[in-house]
Amino acid sequence: MASPPSPPQRKNGGFSRQAALAMELPFLIVGGALVGGFFGFLLDRYLHTKPYLMLVFGAIGFAVGVRDLIRRLGKDDTDASGRSQQ
């Protein structure tokens, strides 16, 4: 018995997909830093520790944004079969 035909392989992104990814990535870093800094600002106001927690949480938000950026770029490097392109 013949095996069923394999599904057509997707291209790993055309121009529009790459442009959308390039437009999205800066917002990850900036958004992470702003959200972390905002939560730090709120905690600073509550605990009267200005500006230390805002700086700490802003740096944590920046690190999370960079980690998400690396994760999304790594996911974009996999092909349709799930193997890494090297």
C-alpha positions in Angstrom: 0.0 0.0 0.0 1.3 3.4 -0.9 1.8 6.0 1.8 -0.5 9.1 1.7 1.0 12.1 0.0 2.9 14.5 2.3 1.3 17.9 2.8 2.8 20.7 0.7 5.7 22.5 2.5 5.2 26.1 3.4 7.8 28.6 2.5 9.5 29.9 5.6 8.1 33.4 5.0 7.7 35.7 2.1 8.5 39.4 2.1 5.3 40.3 3.9 5.9 37.8 6.7 9.4 39.0 7.3 8.3 42.7 7.2 5.6 41.9 9.8 8.1 40.2 12.0 10.5 43.1 11.7 7.8 45.6 12.6 6.8 43.5 15.7 10.2 42.9 17.2 11.0 46.4 18.5 7.7 46.6 20.3 8.6 43.4 22.3 11.7 45.1 23.8 10.1 48.5 24.4 6.9 47.1 25.6 8.6 44.8 28.1 10.7 47.6 29.5 7.7 49.9 29.8 5.4 47.4 31.5 8.2 46.4 33.9 9.0 50.0 34.6 5.4 50.8 35.2 4.9 48.0 37.7 8.2 49.1 39.4 6.9 52.7 39.5 3.7 51.5 41.2 5.6 49.5 43.8 7.9 52.4 44.4 5.0 54.7 45.2 3.5 52.1 47.5 6.8 51.2 49.3 8.4 54.7 49.1 11.6 53.3 47.5 11.9 55.7 44.5 13.4 54.9 41.8 15.0 51.6 42.7 12.2 49.2 41.9 11.3 51.0 38.7 14.9 50.5 37.5 15.0 46.8 38.6 11.6 45.9 37.1 12.4 47.9 33.9 15.6 45.9 33.5 13.7 42.7 34.1 11.1 43.7 31.5 13.8 44.5 29.0 15.4 41.0 29.6 12.1 39.3 29.2 11.5 41.3 25.9 14.9 40.2 24.6 14.2 36.6 25.6 10.9 36.7 23.7 12.6 38.2 20.7 15.2 35.4 20.6 12.4 32.8 21.0 10.4 34.3 18.1 13.5 34.5 15.9 14.4 30.9 16.7 10.9 29.8 15.9 11.1 31.5 12.6 14.3 29.5 11.7 12.5 26.2 11.9 11.1 24.6 8.7 7.8 23.0 8.1 9.0 19.6 9.4 10.0 21.1 12.7 13.8 20.6 12.2 16.2 23.5 12.5 17.7 24.9 9.4 21.5 25.0 9.8 
